[in-house]
Amino acid sequence: MLLNLFLNAGEAARDTESPHVDVTAEAADGRVHIRLRDNGPGIAAEDLPRLFDPFFTRGSGTGLGLSVSYGILKAVGGDLRAENDPAGGACFTIELPSA
């Protein structure tokens, strides 16, 4: 899942002047939160509702990475969320039970 998110973030940020991906992790309230933020163009508003649909892609892949990652996380009691960062770029949050 992390590799898929890193590849997506790298692809999104590659055309920026200084591409980067920031990663943070924290544990709180029995959950672990891992956030990946890129400095790419962000996610188009019309794409957000379909982002985790199988075969949906705007990039070079098959459109299965986010869908499979979402399904795995849900199966283990976790979650995967995507949003646009107010400062620019996209932010993906993985949430997992800590135990």
Stockholm file with secondary structure:
# STOCKHOLM 1.0

chainA/1-99         MLLNLFLNAGEAARDTESPHVDVTAEAADGRVHIRLRDNGPGIAAEDLPRLFDPFFTRGSGTGLGLSVSYGILKAVGGDLRAENDPAGGACFTIELPSA
#=GR chainA/1-99 SS CHHHHHHHHHHHHTTSSSCCEEEEEEEETTEEEEEEEECSSCCCTTTGGGTTSTTCCSSSSCSCHHHHHHHHHHHTTCEEEEEECTTSSEEEEEEEECC
#=GC SS_cons        CHHHHHHHHHHHHTTSSSCCEEEEEEEETTEEEEEEEECSSCCCTTTGGGTTSTTCCSSSSCSCHHHHHHHHHHHTTCEEEEEECTTSSEEEEEEEECC
//
